[in-house]
Amino acid sequence: MPDRYTEKKALLPSSYVEFMETFNGWEGDLGEVLGYIALWDRESIHERWIDYEMAQNLNDRWFSFGSNGGGEMLCFDLASGGDRIFWIPFVGMSGEEAILRSHTFKTIADRIGEIHGS
């Protein structure tokens, strides 16, 4: 069975796929507006999907790919077909608790690029 990233790659935003193919994850502070984030590498995405029993708690609609270093995970809503980023609490782990955090992953990728000077 393929890892979760590979399995869902065709449904993920192109800006995210491009980022993952280049960096395979990232962690750091993106400033006042975006805050601290940890973008999981491909292996961690799959491990957390299994270890945190996300399939039972979230369903296949949500693709979790990182956290804010606190109590929320970063997710894409695959059913929407967009690249908006939502935060979902680890405790309770329900899509009904999703909070829109960023309208595009490209915003995050661009900010990381600024930090790295690329």
N, C-alpha and C positions, 0 to 999 in steps of 0.2 A: 504494500500500500504506500502511495506517495506521501510525503510530508504535507502538512496542511497548507503551507505556502504554495507548493507546486500544484496541489490539488485545486486551489482557488485562484491561481495566478491569472487566468483568463478573465476573471471577474473583478480583479483589483484595479484601482486607478493606475493609469500608465505612469503618472509621476511617482507613485509609490514603487512600482515594479522597477522603474529605472533607478531609483534611489537604492533599492535593495540589491540590484545587480551590481551596483558600484560599491556600496558601503557595507551591505549586509548587517545593518543595525547601527545604532549610535546612541550615546548617552551624554547629557549635559544640560546646561541652563541656556535657554533661548531668550532670556530677558524678561522684562516686566510683563509684557502682554502674553507671551506663550508659556513662560515659566520653565520649570525643569521637566524633562521627559527622558524616558528610556525607550528607545525603539529596539525591540527584541530582534536578535538574529534569527535566521530561518529555523535552526534547530530548537531554539528557545520557544518560538511560536508553537511548534508542534508539541514540545514537551509540556508547555503550560496548558494547551488545549486538552491534553490527556490528563495531566496531574490535577488540574483544577476542575475537572469534570465539566468543562464548558459546554460540551455537546448536550449534556442533560439539563444544564441551567440556562443556556442562552439560545440554543438551537442554531441551525446552520446559516441563518440570516446574517449573523454577526461574525466578523473576522477581527479577532483581537490581535494587536501587533505591538503593544507596548504599554507603558504605565506612566503615571505622573510622579512616580517615586513614593507615592502615598497610597491612598485607598482606592484609586480608580485606575481602570485599564483603558487604553485607547483602542477604539474599534471603528471599523467601517461597517456601514449598513449595506450589505451586498444586495439586498432586495431593491434598494433605491437606485443602484447603478451609478451613483455619484461618488465623489471623493471627499465628502464631508466627514469630519472626524468627531466621534462621540466619546464621552467618558461614561463608563458604566462602573458602578461600585463593585469591588471584589466581594464585599459582604452583601449578601442578598442576590447578587449577580443576576439581574433581570433586565432584559431589553426595555421593559417598561420604565426603568429608572434612567435611561439614556439621556444625557445632556449634550446638546450640540456645543462643541468646543472650538472648531475651526471649520470654515466653509470649504477649504481645500487643503490637501496634503502638500501641494506645491508651496503654500505659504511657509510650511515647516521646512521643506527641502531648501527653499531659497534662503531662509534664515541660517540654516546649517552651512550652506555655501558661503554666506557672508562671514561667518565665524571662521571658516577654514580658508577664506580668501580665494575661493574658486568660483 
